[in-house]
Amino acid sequence: MIDYIAIRRNHLGKVRNCKVVPGESIAAQHRLLIADLAVMRKRERRRKRKARTKWWKLKEDGQEYIEKLVECIENKETRA
């Protein structure tokens, strides 16, 4: 008598091979059943990084922008 593997329908595609080991009985009328399953690890998703400010690419107006940015940061620090 061949036993069955209880498996969900969405996992049926993962079963690669299934066989009964002859001569090995677990209980009366039951045989050892071996199944090979393809199990894959979940991939980690890549985290999105914040875009870096490329200060070295700023042209002539870049110095003015940096000065305004420093002013804003200093104003926020004095308020806190």
MMTF fields as JSON, N, C-alpha, C and O atoms, coordinates in Angstrom:
{
  "mmtfVersion": "1.0.0",
  "mmtfProducer": "UNKNOWN",
  "numBonds": 319,
  "numAtoms": 320,
  "numGroups": 80,
  "numChains": 1,
  "numModels": 1,
  "chainsPerModel": [1],
  "groupsPerChain": [80],
  "chainIdList": ["A"],
  "bondAtomList": [4, 2, 8, 6, 12, 10, 16, 14, 20, 18, 24, 22, 28, 26, 32, 30, 36, 34, 40, 38, 44, 42, 48, 46, 52, 50, 56, 54, 60, 58, 64, 62, 68, 66, 72, 70, 76, 74, 80, 78, 84, 82, 88, 86, 92, 90, 96, 94, 100, 98, 104, 102, 108, 106, 112, 110, 116, 114, 120, 118, 124, 122, 128, 126, 132, 130, 136, 134, 140, 138, 144, 142, 148, 146, 152, 150, 156, 154, 160, 158, 164, 162, 168, 166, 172, 170, 176, 174, 180, 178, 184, 182, 188, 186, 192, 190, 196, 194, 200, 198, 204, 202, 208, 206, 212, 210, 216, 214, 220, 218, 224, 222, 228, 226, 232, 230, 236, 234, 240, 238, 244, 242, 248, 246, 252, 250, 256, 254, 260, 258, 264, 262, 268, 266, 272, 270, 276, 274, 280, 278, 284, 282, 288, 286, 292, 290, 296, 294, 300, 298, 304, 302, 308, 306, 312, 310, 316, 314],
  "bondOrderList": [1, 1, 1, 1, 1, 1, 1, 1, 1, 1, 1, 1, 1, 1, 1, 1, 1, 1, 1, 1, 1, 1, 1, 1, 1, 1, 1, 1, 1, 1, 1, 1, 1, 1, 1, 1, 1, 1, 1, 1, 1, 1, 1, 1, 1, 1, 1, 1, 1, 1, 1, 1, 1, 1, 1, 1, 1, 1, 1, 1, 1, 1, 1, 1, 1, 1, 1, 1, 1, 1, 1, 1, 1, 1, 1, 1, 1, 1, 1],
  "groupList": [{"groupName": "MET", "atomNameList": ["N", "CA", "C", "O"], "elementList": ["N", "C", "C", "O"], "formalChargeList": [0, 0, 0, 0], "bondAtomList": [1, 0, 2, 1, 3, 2], "bondOrderList": [1, 1, 2], "singleLetterCode": "M", "chemCompType": "L-PEPTIDE LINKING"}, {"groupName": "ILE", "atomNameList": ["N", "CA", "C", "O"], "elementList": ["N", "C", "C", "O"], "formalChargeList": [0, 0, 0, 0], "bondAtomList": [1, 0, 2, 1, 3, 2], "bondOrderList": [1, 1, 2], "singleLetterCode": "I", "chemCompType": "L-PEPTIDE LINKING"}, {"groupName": "ASP", "atomNameList": ["N", "CA", "C", "O"], "elementList": ["N", "C", "C", "O"], "formalChargeList": [0, 0, 0, 0], "bondAtomList": [1, 0, 2, 1, 3, 2], "bondOrderList": [1, 1, 2], "singleLetterCode": "D", "chemCompType": "L-PEPTIDE LINKING"}, {"groupName": "TYR", "atomNameList": ["N", "CA", "C", "O"], "elementList": ["N", "C", "C", "O"], "formalChargeList": [0, 0, 0, 0], "bondAtomList": [1, 0, 2, 1, 3, 2], "bondOrderList": [1, 1, 2], "singleLetterCode": "Y", "chemCompType": "L-PEPTIDE LINKING"}, {"groupName": "ALA", "atomNameList": ["N", "CA", "C", "O"], "elementList": ["N", "C", "C", "O"], "formalChargeList": [0, 0, 0, 0], "bondAtomList": [1, 0, 2, 1, 3, 2], "bondOrderList": [1, 1, 2], "singleLetterCode": "A", "chemCompType": "L-PEPTIDE LINKING"}, {"groupName": "ARG", "atomNameList": ["N", "CA", "C", "O"], "elementList": ["N", "C", "C", "O"], "formalChargeList": [0, 0, 0, 0], "bondAtomList": [1, 0, 2, 1, 3, 2], "bondOrderList": [1, 1, 2], "singleLetterCode": "R", "chemCompType": "L-PEPTIDE LINKING"}, {"groupName": "ASN", "atomNameList": ["N", "CA", "C", "O"], "elementList": ["N", "C", "C", "O"], "formalChargeList": [0, 0, 0, 0], "bondAtomList": [1, 0, 2, 1, 3, 2], "bondOrderList": [1, 1, 2], "singleLetterCode": "N", "chemCompType": "L-PEPTIDE LINKING"}, {"groupName": "HIS", "atomNameList": ["N", "CA", "C", "O"], "elementList": ["N", "C", "C", "O"], "formalChargeList": [0, 0, 0, 0], "bondAtomList": [1, 0, 2, 1, 3, 2], "bondOrderList": [1, 1, 2], "singleLetterCode": "H", "chemCompType": "L-PEPTIDE LINKING"}, {"groupName": "LEU", "atomNameList": ["N", "CA", "C", "O"], "elementList": ["N", "C", "C", "O"], "formalChargeList": [0, 0, 0, 0], "bondAtomList": [1, 0, 2, 1, 3, 2], "bondOrderList": [1, 1, 2], "singleLetterCode": "L", "chemCompType": "L-PEPTIDE LINKING"}, {"groupName": "GLY", "atomNameList": ["N", "CA", "C", "O"], "elementList": ["N", "C", "C", "O"], "formalChargeList": [0, 0, 0, 0], "bondAtomList": [1, 0, 2, 1, 3, 2], "bondOrderList": [1, 1, 2], "singleLetterCode": "G", "chemCompType": "PEPTIDE LINKING"}, {"groupName": "LYS", "atomNameList": ["N", "CA", "C", "O"], "elementList": ["N", "C", "C", "O"], "formalChargeList": [0, 0, 0, 0], "bondAtomList": [1, 0, 2, 1, 3, 2], "bondOrderList": [1, 1, 2], "singleLetterCode": "K", "chemCompType": "L-PEPTIDE LINKING"}, {"groupName": "VAL", "atomNameList": ["N", "CA", "C", "O"], "elementList": ["N", "C", "C", "O"], "formalChargeList": [0, 0, 0, 0], "bondAtomList": [1, 0, 2, 1, 3, 2], "bondOrderList": [1, 1, 2], "singleLetterCode": "V", "chemCompType": "L-PEPTIDE LINKING"}, {"groupName": "CYS", "atomNameList": ["N", "CA", "C", "O"], "elementList": ["N", "C", "C", "O"], "formalChargeList": [0, 0, 0, 0], "bondAtomList": [1, 0, 2, 1, 3, 2], "bondOrderList": [1, 1, 2], "singleLetterCode": "C", "chemCompType": "L-PEPTIDE LINKING"}, {"groupName": "PRO", "atomNameList": ["N", "CA", "C", "O"], "elementList": ["N", "C", "C", "O"], "formalChargeList": [0, 0, 0, 0], "bondAtomList": [1, 0, 2, 1, 3, 2], "bondOrderList": [1, 1, 2], "singleLetterCode": "P", "chemCompType": "L-PEPTIDE LINKING"}, {"groupName": "GLU", "atomNameList": ["N", "CA", "C", "O"], "elementList": ["N", "C", "C", "O"], "formalChargeList": [0, 0, 0, 0], "bondAtomList": [1, 0, 2, 1, 3, 2], "bondOrderList": [1, 1, 2], "singleLetterCode": "E", "chemCompType": "L-PEPTIDE LINKING"}, {"groupName": "SER", "atomNameList": ["N", "CA", "C", "O"], "elementList": ["N", "C", "C", "O"], "formalChargeList": [0, 0, 0, 0], "bondAtomList": [1, 0, 2, 1, 3, 2], "bondOrderList": [1, 1, 2], "singleLetterCode": "S", "chemCompType": "L-PEPTIDE LINKING"}, {"groupName": "GLN", "atomNameList": ["N", "CA", "C", "O"], "elementList": ["N", "C", "C", "O"], "formalChargeList": [0, 0, 0, 0], "bondAtomList": [1, 0, 2, 1, 3, 2], "bondOrderList": [1, 1, 2], "singleLetterCode": "Q", "chemCompType": "L-PEPTIDE LINKING"}, {"groupName": "THR", "atomNameList": ["N", "CA", "C", "O"], "elementList": ["N", "C", "C", "O"], "formalChargeList": [0, 0, 0, 0], "bondAtomList": [1, 0, 2, 1, 3, 2], "bondOrderList": [1, 1, 2], "singleLetterCode": "T", "chemCompType": "L-PEPTIDE LINKING"}, {"groupName": "TRP", "atomNameList": ["N", "CA", "C", "O"], "elementList": ["N", "C", "C", "O"], "formalChargeList": [0, 0, 0, 0], "bondAtomList": [1, 0, 2, 1, 3, 2], "bondOrderList": [1, 1, 2], "singleLetterCode": "W", "chemCompType": "L-PEPTIDE LINKING"}],
  "groupTypeList": [0, 1, 2, 3, 1, 4, 1, 5, 5, 6, 7, 8, 9, 10, 11, 5, 6, 12, 10, 11, 11, 13, 9, 14, 15, 1, 4, 4, 16, 7, 5, 8, 8, 1, 4, 2, 8, 4, 11, 0, 5, 10, 5, 14, 5, 5, 5, 10, 5, 10, 4, 5, 17, 10, 18, 18, 10, 8, 10, 14, 2, 9, 16, 14, 3, 1, 14, 10, 8, 11, 14, 12, 1, 14, 6, 10, 14, 17, 5, 4],
  "groupIdList": [1, 2, 3, 4, 5, 6, 7, 8, 9, 10, 11, 12, 13, 14, 15, 16, 17, 18, 19, 20, 21, 22, 23, 24, 25, 26, 27, 28, 29, 30, 31, 32, 33, 34, 35, 36, 37, 38, 39, 40, 41, 42, 43, 44, 45, 46, 47, 48, 49, 50, 51, 52, 53, 54, 55, 56, 57, 58, 59, 60, 61, 62, 63, 64, 65, 66, 67, 68, 69, 70, 71, 72, 73, 74, 75, 76, 77, 78, 79, 80],
  "secStructList": [7, 7, 7, 7, 7, 7, 7, 7, 4, 4, 4, 4, 4, 4, 3, 3, 3, 3, 3, 3, 3, 3, 3, 3, 3, 3, 3, 6, 6, 3, 3, 3, 3, 3, 3, 3, 3, 7, 7, 7, 7, 7, 7, 7, 7, 7, 7, 7, 7, 7, 7, 7, 7, 7, 4, 4, 4, 7, 7, 2, 2, 2, 2, 2, 2, 2, 2, 2, 2, 2, 2, 2, 2, 2, 2, 2, 2, 2, 2, 7],
  "xCoordList": [0.848, 0.0, 0.894, 1.859, 0.575, 1.353, 0.618, -0.581, 1.36, 0.788, 0.899, 1.547, 0.282, 0.256, 0.905, 0.969, 1.38, 1.94, 0.855, 0.27, 0.593, -0.365, 0.407, 1.304, 0.042, 0.73, -0.291, -1.259, -0.071, -0.99, -0.815, 0.268, -1.882, -1.864, -0.83, -0.184, -0.662, 0.289, 1.743, 2.649, 1.983, 3.329, 3.608, 4.7, 2.659, 2.835, 4.014, 4.687, 4.258, 5.359, 6.723, 7.712, 6.8, 8.075, 8.46, 9.601, 7.529, 7.831, 8.609, 8.107, 9.835, 10.691, 10.633, 10.566, 10.658, 10.703, 10.002, 10.03, 9.374, 8.668, 8.812, 8.58, 9.195, 9.349, 9.109, 9.186, 8.815, 8.602, 9.834, 10.313, 10.34, 11.506, 11.017, 10.288, 11.411, 10.931, 11.569, 12.746, 10.772, 11.278, 11.268, 11.438, 11.075, 11.034, 9.578, 8.877, 9.13, 7.75, 7.748, 8.493, 6.926, 6.817, 5.781, 5.999, 4.693, 3.64, 3.002, 3.393, 2.053, 1.391, 0.756, 0.021, 1.017, 0.473, 0.942, 0.315, 2.0, 2.52, 3.994, 4.756, 4.39, 5.771, 6.363, 5.643, 7.69, 8.387, 8.339, 8.756, 7.836, 7.684, 8.658, 8.7, 9.433, 10.424, 10.078, 9.791, 10.107, 9.825, 10.926, 11.365, 11.37, 12.342, 11.582, 10.791, 11.834, 11.174, 12.217, 13.316, 11.882, 12.755, 12.352, 11.324, 13.155, 12.869, 13.881, 15.089, 13.373, 14.257, 14.123, 13.048, 15.249, 15.222, 14.614, 14.709, 13.995, 13.474, 14.642, 15.535, 14.623, 15.663, 15.362, 14.212, 16.418, 16.231, 16.103, 16.856, 15.166, 14.975, 16.064, 16.479, 16.507, 17.513, 16.862, 15.779, 17.525, 16.994, 17.349, 18.455, 16.4, 16.654, 17.427, 17.068, 18.465, 19.29, 18.89, 18.386, 19.127, 18.877, 19.93, 21.089, 19.498, 20.438, 21.417, 21.021, 22.678, 23.709, 23.79, 23.62, 24.049, 24.284, 25.738, 26.649, 25.947, 27.3, 27.844, 27.745, 28.422, 28.892, 29.966, 30.029, 30.794, 31.901, 31.428, 32.191, 30.17, 29.658, 28.978, 28.606, 28.818, 28.196, 29.144, 30.345, 28.606, 29.423, 29.513, 29.574, 29.523, 29.698, 28.604, 28.894, 27.353, 26.247, 26.293, 25.573, 27.114, 27.195, 27.645, 27.148, 28.566, 29.064, 27.955, 27.846, 27.139, 26.009, 25.018, 24.499, 24.767, 23.846, 24.361, 23.595, 25.631, 26.224, 26.097, 25.781, 26.342, 26.24, 24.813, 24.607, 23.814, 22.411, 22.043, 21.319, 22.543, 22.272, 22.854, 22.204, 24.052, 24.696, 23.898, 23.721, 23.411, 22.589, 21.317, 20.956, 20.643, 19.405, 19.67, 18.901, 20.754, 21.086, 21.386, 20.949, 22.125, 22.439, 21.184, 21.062, 20.239, 18.989, 18.161, 17.56, 18.119, 17.355, 17.978, 17.259, 19.301, 19.979, 19.734, 19.599, 19.676, 19.451, 18.009, 17.756, 17.065, 15.652, 15.418, 14.577, 16.127, 15.894, 16.405, 16.271],
  "yCoordList": [-1.178, 0.0, 1.242, 1.317, 2.201, 3.433, 4.524, 4.733, 5.211, 6.336, 7.599, 7.597, 8.641, 9.89, 10.997, 10.946, 11.985, 13.172, 14.239, 14.52, 14.822, 15.931, 17.214, 17.607, 17.854, 19.069, 20.032, 19.61, 21.299, 22.305, 22.411, 22.17, 22.769, 22.815, 23.811, 23.547, 24.936, 25.929, 25.478, 26.103, 24.4, 23.878, 22.65, 22.086, 22.235, 21.045, 21.174, 20.185, 22.35, 22.56, 22.362, 22.204, 22.367, 22.211, 20.745, 20.454, 19.825, 18.4, 17.942, 18.021, 17.461, 17.038, 15.528, 15.07, 14.765, 13.318, 12.722, 13.297, 11.569, 10.908, 9.397, 8.891, 8.675, 7.227, 6.529, 7.142, 5.235, 4.391, 3.511, 2.921, 3.427, 2.588, 1.156, 0.888, 0.237, -1.147, -1.836, -1.634, -2.651, -3.433, -2.702, -3.333, -1.404, -0.642, -0.398, 0.344, -1.008, -0.775, -0.042, -0.386, 0.942, 1.737, 1.099, 0.991, 0.691, 0.003, -0.987, -1.047, -1.74, -2.699, -1.96, -0.996, -2.378, -1.85, -0.414, 0.269, 0.044, 1.383, 1.274, 0.582, 1.943, 1.941, 3.342, 4.339, 3.387, 4.662, 5.378, 4.825, 6.592, 7.399, 8.565, 9.28, 8.76, 9.838, 10.771, 10.325, 12.07, 13.066, 14.117, 14.559, 14.513, 15.592, 16.866, 16.913, 17.889, 19.177, 20.228, 20.214, 21.127, 22.248, 23.431, 24.064, 23.718, 24.807, 25.911, 25.673, 27.124, 28.255, 29.276, 29.477, 29.918, 30.986, 32.239, 32.468, 33.038, 34.314, 35.27, 35.345, 35.989, 36.972, 38.235, 38.653, 38.822, 40.089, 41.19, 41.241, 42.04, 43.147, 44.185, 44.45, 44.755, 45.8, 47.055, 47.451, 47.656, 48.877, 50.061, 50.157, 50.949, 52.15, 53.136, 53.392, 53.667, 54.633, 56.047, 56.283, 56.968, 58.364, 58.829, 58.417, 59.677, 60.23, 61.154, 62.018, 60.957, 61.792, 63.131, 63.209, 64.181, 65.488, 65.517, 65.335, 65.743, 65.719, 67.147, 67.886, 67.499, 68.865, 69.248, 70.402, 68.317, 68.621, 68.949, 69.489, 68.625, 68.903, 70.275, 70.708, 70.952, 72.269, 73.274, 73.274, 74.111, 75.086, 76.381, 76.349, 77.509, 78.82, 79.115, 79.644, 78.783, 79.055, 78.123, 78.325, 77.138, 76.149, 76.745, 76.358, 77.67, 78.287, 79.076, 79.051, 79.769, 80.509, 79.538, 79.795, 78.434, 77.429, 76.864, 76.69, 76.586, 76.034, 77.039, 76.661, 78.33, 79.364, 79.481, 79.616, 79.431, 79.493, 78.274, 78.386, 77.13, 75.905, 75.968, 75.557, 76.471, 76.616, 77.586, 77.352, 78.675, 79.641, 78.99, 79.188, 78.216, 77.549, 76.585, 76.525, 75.838, 74.88, 75.61, 75.181, 76.704, 77.475, 78.08, 78.12, 78.559, 79.127, 78.068, 78.351, 76.873, 75.792, 75.416, 75.121, 75.425, 75.063, 76.105, 75.757, 77.385, 78.439, 78.423, 78.786, 78.011, 77.919, 76.77, 76.88, 75.695, 74.495, 74.607, 73.667],
  "zCoordList": [0.0, 0.0, 0.0, 0.761, -0.842, -0.945, -0.184, -0.365, 0.671, 1.4, 0.55, -0.497, 0.995, 0.246, 1.054, 2.282, 0.339, 0.982, 0.959, -0.088, 2.104, 2.162, 1.861, 2.607, 0.76, 0.35, -0.25, -0.883, -0.05, -0.6, -2.107, -2.641, -2.769, -4.23, -4.75, -5.764, -4.082, -4.572, -4.39, -4.942, -3.625, -3.429, -4.303, -4.232, -5.11, -5.936, -6.903, -7.194, -7.387, -8.318, -7.688, -8.404, -6.379, -5.684, -5.475, -5.115, -5.695, -5.532, -6.756, -7.877, -6.548, -7.647, -7.869, -9.01, -6.801, -6.928, -5.718, -4.63, -5.908, -4.823, -5.023, -6.121, -3.96, -4.112, -2.774, -1.71, -2.859, -1.678, -1.52, -2.488, -0.303, -0.039, 0.173, 1.127, -0.707, -0.57, 0.631, 0.93, 1.308, 2.431, 3.759, 4.802, 3.754, 5.004, 5.371, 4.683, 6.433, 6.86, 8.189, 9.107, 8.277, 9.498, 10.417, 11.623, 9.867, 10.605, 9.628, 8.462, 10.087, 9.205, 8.035, 8.248, 6.837, 5.589, 5.287, 4.478, 5.903, 5.622, 5.251, 5.926, 4.201, 3.737, 3.875, 3.934, 3.926, 4.039, 2.696, 1.678, 2.692, 1.484, 1.555, 2.556, 0.511, 0.474, -0.679, -1.79, -0.401, -1.433, -1.428, -0.366, -2.611, -2.767, -3.095, -4.038, -2.307, -2.51, -2.842, -2.288, -3.732, -4.068, -3.193, -3.429, -2.198, -1.272, -1.529, -1.552, -1.722, -1.985, -0.872, -0.307, -0.571, 0.415, -0.194, -1.4, 0.646, 0.176, -0.001, 0.843, -1.094, -1.332, -0.544, -0.409, -0.035, 0.657, -0.385, -1.358, -0.166, -1.091, -0.87, 0.258, -1.958, -1.838, -1.296, -1.726, -0.371, 0.221, -0.653, -1.185, -0.787, -1.56, -0.695, 0.454, -1.25, -0.525, -0.93, -2.028, -0.021, -0.343, -1.347, -1.302, -2.228, -3.202, -2.485, -1.703, -2.764, -2.14, -2.849, -4.066, -2.089, -2.682, -3.13, -2.322, -4.393, -4.95, -4.941, -5.92, -3.798, -3.6, -4.608, -5.033, -4.99, -5.895, -7.312, -8.112, -7.621, -8.955, -9.053, -10.144, -7.923, -7.948, -8.6, -8.328, -9.443, -10.18, -9.375, -8.146, -10.064, -9.439, -8.419, -7.346, -8.733, -7.823, -6.619, -5.641, -6.691, -5.619, -4.304, -3.246, -4.35, -3.122, -2.43, -1.204, -3.207, -2.627, -1.985, -0.898, -2.66, -2.131, -0.805, 0.142, -0.749, 0.479, 1.618, 2.746, 1.329, 2.365, 2.886, 4.092, 1.982, 2.405, 3.249, 4.238, 2.852, 3.587, 4.995, 5.957, 5.115, 6.434, 7.292, 8.488, 6.696, 7.435, 7.972, 9.132, 7.13, 7.553, 8.703, 9.662, 8.603, 9.661, 10.965, 12.033, 10.88, 12.087, 12.704, 13.928, 11.872, 12.374, 13.083, 14.12, 12.554, 13.186, 14.533, 15.488, 14.609, 15.858, 16.94, 18.113, 16.559, 17.544, 18.046, 19.195, 17.21, 17.632, 18.597, 19.489, 18.44, 19.249, 20.649, 21.432]
}
